[in-house]
């Protein structure tokens, strides 16, 4: 029973029994609607255009709806054209304006067809919710057309609306906003299962898109947590995000997108490595910088400069936090400058690059004065970037290490297991944890670092937990025995580059592993599913995203261009409707060509299961929330009836 203070606050919104009962009726009706569609996407890695297309197309769901509506009415080519109009309306209208002899007639047909699609994708919602999803300027007109009836006398009324839209040059805007409404209504909830950042250059645009839309939650990935640590001022995290994005030639993203000043780094790199070709630090160029085209030669020097700084800062952190048990990764101190060798795991290897003029063999982890100046400049840029900080604030407020929703479990990486298949007990800062308790503790420590650093620490110091989660064997976000960044740069022997996956990735082939995880998180293993990202599924090598006899799904299929040669595809997305679950297998996204044409590939839709009956809202987590609201409103009605609260 809610207390009187709460009921008095509720009475401000529903000042009498009539209004309270009307809302009860509305909420009870909503409970009888089918659950809306959920969409799952993982490991976006800065690929904004591909991400936006996947979301806008509903990962094939819109094309399926078009086939259902127009399968017997339109040709395959006409259905492709209608889908293209929804996916990229600006480009499709520009093409049609050139090719159609009567563009106005084409727009009239297009509007009619789009309205039919919009009606179908909105049928799981109340009319009031649909109206809230419509653009304000056109909401009244769209509402009239979407809910038109078959009364003969009103046919001319609807035709006049469409004719007027065309006559007053509003057709383009109407189509733009109608296609936007279709995309928004197709997917009610978007779950991002980690790794928005790094490799691709479009992470700022992805974050802008997420912040502008409703119904989104995020499960942090290892690359996200790295940026979150950098935003708190943690130096190893800062150096690492700069290194990764220089490696992938993302200068526009760093300097223009987030306003990070790289000039001090570039100046020092040119000075220190002026004659050094930095052969092993050449950037991977998947995209050309438009606004900050750094020559590859300078980018290589900057890449090496920030890598050396990163190894120094990591060495400092390893010594400062012995509880992280990472001392075996302090490799820089084992470099023998006379012999030109380095020791890894007790074995000596020749160094393939010994030009390390800023490393003092007697104190290898100490920054030079110039390196310190570089780090001060990078820290200042990151801490004072309003766009970056707002994006990170959104990640903290809308994200978590895991999420439980409608009896299912979502997380990015893994759950620590022992080799023999038991939940691994991890000792952390003097305490022992395992399974869900370990994940929950880490989640709390991450938030503490941002908002309430413990024990007199600064936020930058407390954020060392995020650096730990980036590279520790016991991190649920990393999932390997070690991160061999140093070896890949400085040692020729490829055996030293190998990173061995933790037991989790072998054990999830077994159904009992998924059962243990679901039970540990308090879920029913008979009906619960696990959705997981992080590890690209190599379809070309015969791998499958379906694990644990259909209880666990790894949906990272390689949306990032950096992965597509090894995966053979361009990503997986998962879709859960009120009746079915699908995995959509995508081909590489093809951007708009210079001539204005674009090819959209239909994903391969793998049907995973069907429920015997549609899942209604009353059977979901949202249904629980609505029932609680109904109970509160019923209590308010009783308070009005008993005179405890005066009706207005």
PAMI-299570 format. One line per 2 residues: their letters; for each residue x, y negated, z of C-alpha. Coordinates in Angstrom, 3 decimals, decimal comma, always signed. Example, Ala and Ser with C-alpha at 12.3 -4.5 7.8 and 13.67 -1.06 7.14 Angstrom:
BEGIN
as> +12,300/+4,500/+7,800  +13,670/+1,060/+7,140
This chain:
BEGIN
xx> +0,000/+0,000/+0,000  +1,592/-3,333/-1,041
xx> +2,000/-5,907/+1,731  -0,053/-9,086/+1,991
xx> +2,775/-11,333/+0,800  +3,089/-9,341/-2,428
xx> -0,686/-9,364/-2,951  -0,798/-13,131/-2,484
xx> +1,858/-13,512/-5,178  -0,099/-11,158/-7,450
xx> -3,238/-13,221/-6,818  -1,537/-16,226/-8,433
xx> -1,591/-14,331/-11,736  -4,983/-12,617/-11,244
xx> -6,988/-15,109/-9,155  -10,237/-13,101/-8,997
xx> -11,640/-9,579/-9,316  -12,821/-10,174/-12,864
xx> -9,319/-10,861/-14,146  -7,724/-8,109/-12,061
xx> -10,241/-5,527/-13,306  -9,734/-6,647/-16,911
xx> -6,017/-5,983/-16,551  -6,689/-2,573/-14,950
xx> -8,859/-1,636/-17,927  -6,108/-2,786/-20,304
xx> -3,386/-0,829/-18,497  -5,468/+2,353/-18,283
xx> -6,117/+2,144/-22,018  -2,385/+1,756/-22,698
xx> -1,709/+4,967/-20,747  -3,707/+6,866/-23,370
xx> -1,536/+5,647/-26,288  +1,237/+7,837/-27,752
xx> +4,779/+7,159/-26,562  +6,526/+4,774/-28,958
xx> +9,631/+5,743/-30,937  +13,081/+5,718/-29,308
xx> +16,232/+5,316/-31,375  +19,731/+6,403/-30,265
xx> +22,951/+5,043/-31,735  +26,527/+5,603/-30,583
xx> +30,073/+4,459/-31,380  +29,259/+1,460/-33,556
xx> +32,846/+0,156/-33,339  +32,221/-3,258/-34,818
xx> +30,490/-2,080/-38,010  +27,803/-4,761/-37,963
xx> +26,348/-4,336/-41,468  +26,017/-0,549/-41,141
xx> +24,582/-0,926/-37,626  +22,006/-3,483/-38,760
xx> +20,966/-1,273/-41,679  +20,601/+1,798/-39,448
xx> +18,403/-0,137/-37,021  +16,425/-1,979/-39,698
xx> +15,718/+1,233/-41,608  +14,846/+3,134/-38,448
xx> +17,503/+5,637/-39,580  +15,191/+6,981/-42,257
xx> +11,913/+6,653/-40,348  +10,688/+3,764/-42,508
xx> +11,380/+5,747/-45,669  +9,456/+8,691/-44,191
xx> +6,496/+6,397/-43,463  +6,603/+5,025/-47,035
xx> +6,479/+8,583/-48,376  +3,518/+9,415/-46,115
xx> +1,572/+6,352/-47,267  +2,512/+6,157/-50,940
xx> +3,653/+9,685/-51,806  +0,742/+10,189/-54,231
xx> +0,468/+6,553/-55,301  +3,992/+5,385/-56,163
xx> +6,896/+6,953/-58,003  +10,127/+7,844/-56,188
xx> +11,767/+4,787/-57,710  +8,945/+2,489/-56,581
xx> +9,182/+3,867/-53,054  +12,953/+3,285/-53,106
xx> +12,326/-0,321/-54,152  +9,802/-0,862/-51,356
xx> +12,275/+0,548/-48,818  +15,023/-1,723/-50,199
xx> +12,704/-4,715/-49,717  +12,361/-3,859/-46,017
xx> +16,076/-3,117/-45,549  +17,387/-6,290/-47,209
xx> +14,491/-8,563/-48,224  +16,645/-11,567/-49,191
xx> +18,682/-9,578/-51,726  +15,700/-7,646/-53,109
xx> +13,669/-10,817/-53,661  +16,636/-12,483/-55,362
xx> +16,897/-9,526/-57,757  +13,154/-9,518/-58,428
xx> +13,063/-13,215/-59,143  +15,505/-12,592/-61,991
xx> +13,961/-9,392/-63,324  +10,186/-9,917/-62,933
xx> +8,341/-11,784/-65,702  +5,660/-12,798/-63,144
xx> +7,314/-13,144/-59,749  +4,112/-14,337/-58,043
xx> +2,266/-11,207/-59,163  +5,118/-9,076/-57,829
xx> +5,031/-10,835/-54,437  +1,273/-10,255/-54,155
xx> +1,695/-6,512/-54,707  +4,705/-6,434/-52,377
xx> +2,786/-8,169/-49,572  -0,094/-5,696/-49,929
xx> +2,257/-2,710/-49,727  +4,204/-4,137/-46,800
xx> +0,959/-4,719/-44,896  +0,057/-1,044/-45,358
xx> +3,454/-0,003/-43,955  +3,130/-2,428/-41,056
xx> -0,304/-1,050/-40,127  +1,073/+2,477/-39,908
xx> +4,168/+1,624/-37,838  +2,065/-0,463/-35,425
xx> -0,595/+2,160/-34,708  +1,056/+3,257/-31,431
xx> +0,718/-0,174/-29,891  -2,090/-2,296/-28,516
xx> -3,158/-5,171/-30,715  -1,821/-7,644/-28,137
xx> +1,630/-6,010/-28,193  +1,691/-6,107/-31,987
xx> +0,843/-9,814/-31,911  +3,749/-10,423/-29,521
xx> +6,110/-8,783/-32,014  +4,932/-10,997/-34,869
xx> +6,706/-14,286/-35,725  +5,007/-17,257/-34,063
xx> +4,512/-19,332/-37,206  +2,810/-16,519/-39,116
xx> +1,291/-14,557/-36,226  -2,331/-15,612/-36,831
xx> -2,224/-14,906/-40,578  -0,440/-11,576/-40,139
xx> -2,836/-10,528/-37,398  -5,812/-11,209/-39,655
xx> -4,311/-9,235/-42,555  -3,038/-6,336/-40,453
xx> -6,397/-5,758/-38,815  -8,599/-6,481/-41,830
xx> -11,843/-4,502/-41,998  -13,722/-2,942/-44,905
xx> -16,700/-5,296/-44,800  -17,345/-6,264/-48,472
xx> -18,102/-9,898/-47,717  -14,696/-10,367/-46,099
xx> -12,661/-8,997/-49,012  -12,481/-12,404/-50,674
xx> -11,357/-13,921/-47,357  -8,304/-11,644/-47,180
xx> -7,491/-12,179/-50,858  -7,677/-15,941/-50,373
xx> -5,138/-15,722/-47,524  -2,615/-13,919/-49,731
xx> -3,276/-16,200/-52,719  -2,749/-19,254/-50,521
xx> +0,517/-17,859/-49,157  +1,788/-17,573/-52,735
xx> +0,353/-20,880/-53,952  +2,011/-22,863/-51,152
xx> +5,453/-21,286/-51,715  +5,331/-19,339/-48,456
xx> +5,618/-15,849/-49,962  +9,361/-15,499/-49,407
xx> +9,115/-16,520/-45,753  +6,060/-14,327/-45,223
xx> +7,842/-11,287/-46,713  +10,970/-11,965/-44,658
xx> +8,999/-12,126/-41,436  +6,726/-9,210/-42,320
xx> +9,708/-6,932/-43,033  +11,246/-8,078/-39,744
xx> +8,030/-7,137/-37,948  +8,047/-3,696/-39,622
xx> +11,620/-3,068/-38,466  +10,824/-4,191/-34,905
xx> +7,673/-2,088/-34,680  +9,272/+1,048/-36,122
xx> +11,657/+1,368/-33,179  +10,260/+0,418/-29,774
xx> +13,370/+1,176/-27,701  +17,011/+1,189/-28,743
xx> +19,535/+3,155/-26,691  +23,179/+2,288/-27,428
xx> +25,273/+5,187/-26,129  +28,565/+3,345/-25,971
xx> +31,428/+1,807/-27,916  +30,171/-1,365/-29,521
xx> +33,690/-2,774/-29,722  +37,006/-2,322/-31,581
xx> +38,136/-1,061/-34,997  +35,525/-2,973/-37,032
xx> +35,315/-6,772/-36,912  +31,570/-7,247/-36,367
xx> +31,271/-6,708/-32,600  +30,310/-10,348/-31,858
xx> +27,484/-10,182/-34,408  +26,295/-6,844/-32,978
xx> +26,169/-8,344/-29,497  +24,272/-11,398/-30,799
xx> +21,738/-9,049/-32,435  +21,262/-7,003/-29,257
xx> +20,809/-10,113/-27,115  +18,114/-11,450/-29,450
xx> +15,987/-8,299/-29,249  +13,956/-6,573/-26,558
xx> +13,791/-2,963/-25,475  +17,543/-2,281/-25,423
xx> +19,756/-0,469/-22,941  +23,453/+0,346/-23,161
xx> +25,521/+3,164/-21,752  +29,080/+1,839/-21,548
xx> +31,756/+3,430/-23,697  +35,502/+3,394/-23,101
xx> +36,010/+0,534/-25,572  +33,199/-1,489/-23,980
xx> +34,631/-1,017/-20,498  +38,014/-2,205/-21,767
xx> +36,480/-5,501/-22,964  +34,545/-5,839/-19,709
xx> +37,818/-5,487/-17,790  +39,466/-8,063/-20,040
xx> +36,585/-10,472/-19,418  +37,310/-10,165/-15,689
xx> +40,918/-11,194/-16,381  +42,611/-7,804/-15,992
xx> +45,925/-8,069/-17,834  +46,384/-4,458/-19,038
xx> +42,839/-4,608/-20,465  +43,548/-7,962/-22,144
xx> +46,749/-6,740/-23,776  +45,052/-3,554/-24,953
xx> +42,066/-5,233/-26,645  +44,441/-7,612/-28,436
xx> +46,679/-4,732/-29,554  +43,785/-2,632/-30,867
xx> +42,271/-5,482/-32,849  +45,573/-6,600/-34,325
xx> +46,127/-2,971/-35,293  +42,844/-3,099/-37,234
xx> +43,520/-6,564/-38,690  +40,599/-8,196/-36,860
xx> +42,056/-11,697/-36,690  +38,811/-13,391/-37,736
xx> +36,983/-11,636/-34,930  +39,578/-12,552/-32,284
xx> +40,285/-16,149/-33,242  +37,078/-17,282/-34,974
xx> +34,501/-14,962/-33,386  +35,739/-15,351/-29,812
xx> +38,155/-18,292/-29,978  +41,139/-16,339/-28,640
xx> +44,348/-18,283/-29,234  +46,898/-15,982/-30,874
xx> +49,367/-18,719/-31,879  +51,718/-18,245/-28,883
xx> +51,827/-14,501/-29,599  +52,503/-15,074/-33,300
xx> +55,247/-17,609/-32,578  +57,021/-15,337/-30,103
xx> +56,670/-12,273/-32,342  +58,202/-14,135/-35,287
xx> +61,052/-15,336/-33,080  +61,812/-11,957/-31,464
xx> +61,275/-9,681/-34,468  +62,236/-12,037/-37,282
xx> +64,344/-9,471/-39,187  +62,542/-6,379/-37,881
xx> +60,065/-4,897/-40,427  +58,179/-3,297/-37,501
xx> +57,550/-0,328/-39,766  +55,528/+1,673/-37,268
xx> +53,259/-1,245/-36,388  +51,737/-2,014/-39,782
xx> +48,033/-2,842/-39,354  +45,222/-0,694/-40,729
xx> +43,454/-2,997/-43,168  +39,813/-1,990/-43,700
xx> +38,566/-5,574/-44,053  +40,189/-8,781/-45,325
xx> +40,178/-11,788/-43,004  +38,322/-14,721/-44,574
xx> +39,260/-17,487/-42,151  +42,533/-16,339/-40,593
xx> +44,457/-14,334/-43,217  +47,570/-13,316/-41,278
xx> +50,264/-11,845/-43,589  +50,770/-8,101/-42,929
xx> +54,440/-8,706/-42,106  +53,568/-11,135/-39,309
xx> +50,681/-8,936/-38,143  +53,143/-6,032/-37,757
xx> +55,420/-8,162/-35,573  +52,493/-9,368/-33,464
xx> +51,322/-5,766/-33,140  +54,723/-4,674/-31,815
xx> +55,003/-7,694/-29,516  +51,661/-7,120/-27,800
xx> +52,296/-3,351/-27,613  +55,510/-3,884/-25,645
xx> +53,708/-6,353/-23,379  +50,919/-3,793/-22,861
xx> +53,371/-1,055/-21,846  +55,002/-3,423/-19,364
xx> +51,671/-4,449/-17,839  +50,521/-0,842/-17,614
xx> +53,751/+0,037/-15,834  +53,082/-2,709/-13,325
xx> +49,520/-1,453/-12,788  +50,608/+2,162/-12,338
xx> +52,994/+1,085/-9,561  +50,412/-1,247/-7,993
xx> +47,703/+1,449/-7,875  +49,329/+4,780/-6,933
xx> +45,855/+6,110/-6,056  +45,153/+6,338/-9,800
xx> +47,866/+9,022/-10,073  +49,171/+7,817/-13,426
xx> +52,887/+7,644/-12,578  +53,642/+10,393/-15,150
xx> +52,638/+7,871/-17,825  +55,325/+5,347/-16,884
xx> +57,425/+6,163/-19,935  +59,146/+2,855/-20,638
xx> +61,440/+3,310/-17,640  +62,759/+6,601/-19,091
xx> +64,152/+4,993/-22,248  +67,939/+5,529/-22,469
xx> +69,197/+2,527/-24,413  +72,671/+4,027/-24,874
xx> +71,511/+7,391/-26,196  +68,423/+6,054/-27,979
xx> +66,129/+8,589/-26,298  +63,073/+8,696/-24,074
xx> +61,666/+11,324/-21,692  +58,065/+12,493/-21,908
xx> +56,841/+15,131/-19,444  +60,459/+15,896/-18,553
xx> +61,605/+16,500/-22,140  +63,933/+14,167/-24,012
xx> +63,091/+12,885/-27,510  +64,918/+10,534/-29,894
xx> +63,330/+7,082/-30,221  +62,575/+6,111/-33,808
xx> +62,620/+2,406/-32,931  +65,138/+1,007/-30,436
xx> +64,738/-2,677/-31,187  +63,330/-3,728/-27,805
xx> +65,108/-7,007/-27,048  +62,553/-8,129/-24,440
xx> +62,892/-4,961/-22,321  +65,395/-5,158/-19,465
xx> +66,686/-1,614/-18,808  +67,168/-2,535/-15,125
xx> +63,614/-3,877/-14,767  +61,695/-2,594/-17,808
xx> +58,220/-3,709/-16,658  +59,084/-7,349/-16,004
xx> +57,671/-9,850/-18,494  +60,059/-12,419/-19,928
xx> +59,172/-16,072/-19,455  +57,942/-16,225/-23,060
xx> +55,809/-13,076/-22,630  +54,323/-14,586/-19,473
xx> +53,383/-17,698/-21,450  +51,684/-15,515/-24,061
xx> +49,641/-13,729/-21,397  +48,637/-17,005/-19,729
xx> +47,366/-18,265/-23,109  +45,427/-15,047/-23,785
xx> +43,927/-15,021/-20,280  +42,828/-18,615/-20,621
xx> +41,224/-18,009/-24,015  +39,294/-14,971/-22,806
xx> +38,156/-16,408/-19,485  +37,029/-19,631/-21,173
xx> +35,352/-18,105/-24,243  +31,667/-18,801/-23,603
xx> +30,558/-16,424/-26,351  +32,736/-13,570/-25,110
xx> +31,721/-14,102/-21,486  +28,007/-14,225/-22,373
xx> +28,376/-10,987/-24,320  +30,136/-9,311/-21,404
xx> +27,513/-10,597/-18,978  +24,891/-8,917/-21,159
xx> +26,853/-5,653/-21,049  +26,997/-5,789/-17,253
xx> +23,291/-6,629/-16,900  +21,910/-4,261/-19,579
xx> +24,428/-1,453/-19,272  +25,485/+1,388/-17,009
xx> +27,668/+4,477/-17,095  +24,544/+6,606/-17,595
xx> +20,790/+6,367/-17,947  +17,922/+8,689/-17,081
xx> +14,823/+8,093/-19,207  +11,724/+10,260/-19,616
xx> +13,518/+13,257/-18,121  +16,542/+12,961/-20,438
xx> +20,130/+11,933/-19,664  +22,317/+9,617/-21,732
xx> +26,037/+8,912/-21,282  +28,913/+8,067/-23,584
xx> +31,785/+10,390/-22,768  +31,809/+13,438/-20,517
xx> +31,334/+14,821/-17,022  +34,540/+16,139/-15,363
xx> +34,588/+19,954/-15,206  +37,150/+22,528/-14,116
xx> +38,501/+25,088/-16,573  +36,223/+27,769/-15,097
xx> +33,054/+25,741/-15,699  +32,380/+24,126/-12,336
xx> +31,851/+20,423/-11,698  +35,306/+19,046/-10,952
xx> +36,003/+17,460/-7,572  +37,931/+14,255/-8,190
xx> +39,908/+12,521/-5,456  +39,641/+8,772/-5,833
xx> +40,991/+6,213/-3,374  +41,055/+8,729/-0,533
xx> +37,568/+10,159/-1,086  +36,337/+13,142/-3,076
xx> +33,499/+13,068/-5,589  +32,056/+15,208/-8,329
xx> +29,337/+15,129/-10,941  +26,643/+12,487/-10,573
xx> +28,089/+11,205/-7,270  +31,380/+10,426/-9,018
xx> +29,657/+8,638/-11,899  +27,468/+6,605/-9,538
xx> +30,478/+5,573/-7,448  +32,357/+4,407/-10,540
xx> +29,308/+2,456/-11,735  +29,182/+0,640/-8,388
xx> +32,919/-0,139/-8,500  +32,590/-1,633/-11,988
xx> +29,848/-4,018/-10,869  +31,745/-4,918/-7,704
xx> +34,737/-5,961/-9,791  +32,604/-8,468/-11,677
xx> +30,396/-9,829/-8,932  +31,796/-8,963/-5,513
xx> +35,458/-7,831/-5,540  +36,199/-5,836/-2,371
xx> +38,919/-6,411/+0,212  +39,929/-9,912/-0,804
xx> +40,825/-8,842/-4,338  +40,394/-11,104/-7,313
xx> +38,013/-9,994/-10,048  +41,052/-9,352/-12,273
xx> +42,589/-7,044/-9,657  +39,339/-5,206/-8,932
xx> +38,855/-4,723/-12,686  +41,810/-2,319/-12,646
xx> +39,044/+0,294/-12,235  +38,064/-0,453/-15,835
xx> +41,622/+0,019/-17,045  +41,681/+3,329/-15,111
xx> +38,495/+4,403/-16,925  +40,148/+3,562/-20,256
xx> +42,971/+6,112/-19,957  +42,723/+8,431/-16,953
xx> +42,274/+12,171/-17,411  +39,557/+11,991/-14,742
xx> +37,671/+9,214/-16,500  +34,225/+10,248/-17,775
xx> +34,765/+7,742/-20,593  +38,133/+9,000/-21,889
xx> +37,980/+12,794/-21,804  +41,590/+13,732/-22,632
xx> +44,651/+14,722/-20,632  +46,603/+11,575/-21,549
xx> +46,615/+8,597/-23,906  +49,700/+8,917/-26,118
xx> +49,871/+5,350/-27,453  +53,576/+4,941/-26,636
xx> +54,479/+8,261/-28,251  +52,622/+7,473/-31,469
xx> +54,586/+4,281/-31,904  +58,046/+5,336/-30,792
xx> +58,483/+9,119/-31,177  +58,621/+10,933/-34,509
xx> +57,731/+14,375/-33,113  +53,963/+14,703/-33,723
xx> +53,684/+17,260/-30,916  +54,038/+14,381/-28,451
xx> +51,087/+12,599/-30,035  +48,626/+15,326/-29,148
xx> +45,875/+14,489/-26,686  +44,183/+17,576/-25,255
xx> +40,451/+17,319/-24,621  +39,188/+18,017/-21,112
xx> +37,291/+21,310/-20,480  +33,916/+19,575/-20,909
xx> +34,191/+19,643/-24,705  +34,704/+23,404/-24,743
xx> +32,118/+24,135/-22,067  +29,236/+22,214/-23,690
xx> +28,917/+24,972/-26,255  +27,249/+26,905/-23,401
xx> +23,677/+26,237/-22,329  +24,545/+26,786/-18,670
xx> +26,843/+23,736/-18,748  +23,995/+21,449/-19,831
xx> +21,782/+23,037/-17,159  +24,361/+22,275/-14,447
xx> +24,655/+18,655/-15,556  +20,890/+18,101/-15,758
xx> +20,291/+19,698/-12,352  +23,118/+17,658/-10,799
xx> +21,404/+14,474/-12,012  +18,068/+15,678/-10,602
xx> +16,499/+16,573/-13,954  +14,589/+19,628/-15,143
xx> +16,875/+21,724/-17,398  +13,852/+23,416/-18,952
xx> +12,776/+20,235/-20,719  +15,613/+17,721/-20,304
xx> +18,056/+16,796/-23,081  +21,490/+15,163/-22,973
xx> +22,545/+12,597/-25,566  +26,252/+11,960/-25,770
xx> +28,667/+10,019/-27,979  +32,419/+9,371/-27,990
xx> +33,808/+12,280/-30,037  +33,297/+12,137/-33,830
xx> +31,573/+15,219/-35,224  +33,689/+16,552/-38,101
xx> +31,005/+17,882/-40,413  +33,543/+18,635/-43,146
xx> +35,265/+21,050/-40,731  +32,013/+22,842/-39,932
xx> +31,299/+21,113/-36,616  +27,725/+20,500/-35,484
xx> +26,296/+17,789/-33,213  +23,959/+20,303/-31,557
xx> +25,439/+21,878/-28,426  +24,304/+23,997/-25,471
xx> +21,611/+25,792/-27,460  +19,874/+22,529/-28,354
xx> +20,084/+20,852/-24,956  +22,991/+18,495/-25,677
xx> +23,580/+16,319/-28,743  +26,761/+14,476/-29,689
xx> +25,651/+11,702/-32,010  +28,991/+10,101/-32,879
xx> +29,395/+11,079/-36,497  +31,725/+8,298/-37,562
xx> +29,899/+5,059/-38,376  +33,337/+3,425/-38,201
xx> +35,193/+3,344/-41,520  +38,315/+4,375/-39,595
xx> +36,754/+7,805/-38,915  +34,993/+8,633/-42,146
xx> +37,892/+10,477/-43,779  +38,037/+12,903/-40,868
xx> +34,280/+13,300/-40,259  +33,041/+13,451/-43,843
xx> +29,935/+11,396/-42,985  +29,126/+7,969/-41,562
xx> +27,430/+8,658/-38,282  +24,489/+10,308/-36,598
xx> +21,491/+8,687/-35,049  +18,831/+10,410/-32,987
xx> +15,120/+9,596/-33,123  +12,501/+10,662/-30,576
xx> +8,883/+10,022/-31,528  +5,851/+11,016/-29,470
xx> +5,826/+14,398/-31,226  +9,229/+15,131/-32,807
xx> +12,974/+14,761/-32,398  +15,226/+14,229/-35,423
xx> +18,934/+13,835/-36,012  +19,665/+11,568/-38,972
xx> +22,935/+12,295/-40,786  +24,173/+9,220/-42,651
xx> +26,305/+8,659/-45,712  +28,707/+5,678/-45,701
xx> +26,925/+2,348/-45,863  +27,387/+0,473/-49,139
xx> +27,351/-3,313/-48,769  +25,746/-5,762/-51,166
xx> +27,702/-6,000/-54,413  +28,746/-9,262/-56,062
xx> +26,093/-8,796/-58,761  +23,353/-8,707/-56,104
xx> +22,661/-4,961/-56,308  +22,868/-2,535/-53,429
xx> +22,538/+1,218/-53,025  +20,806/+2,627/-49,950
xx> +21,403/+6,296/-49,197  +18,618/+8,243/-47,533
xx> +19,929/+10,021/-44,443  +19,543/+13,773/-44,141
xx> +16,838/+14,232/-41,504  +17,398/+17,297/-39,306
xx> +14,219/+18,257/-37,457  +15,247/+19,372/-33,965
xx> +11,953/+20,176/-32,281  +8,237/+19,395/-32,135
xx> +6,134/+19,120/-28,999  +2,855/+21,083/-28,909
xx> +0,981/+17,835/-28,173  +1,869/+14,187/-28,574
xx> +3,627/+12,695/-25,562  +1,400/+9,964/-24,178
xx> +2,564/+6,890/-22,295  +0,972/+8,263/-19,132
xx> +3,553/+11,099/-19,225  +6,588/+8,798/-19,452
xx> +8,620/+6,599/-17,098  +6,726/+3,619/-18,489
xx> +3,515/+5,384/-17,515  +4,737/+5,630/-13,915
xx> +5,369/+1,885/-13,897  +1,924/+1,158/-15,334
xx> +0,222/+3,376/-12,722  +2,048/+1,485/-9,992
xx> +0,768/-1,778/-11,469  -2,775/-0,356/-11,521
xx> -2,495/+0,654/-7,843  -1,329/-2,839/-6,928
xx> -4,215/-4,414/-8,838  -6,703/-2,069/-7,187
xx> -5,284/-3,087/-3,800  -5,720/-6,733/-4,820
xx> -9,359/-6,053/-5,748  -9,898/-4,481/-2,321
xx> -8,318/-7,506/-0,640  -10,687/-9,786/-2,560
xx> -13,652/-7,596/-1,652  -12,725/-7,507/+2,043
xx> -12,118/-11,248/+2,150  -8,457/-10,865/+3,058
xx> -7,606/-13,026/+0,025  -9,924/-15,713/-1,275
xx> -10,961/-15,490/-4,917  -10,530/-18,500/-7,163
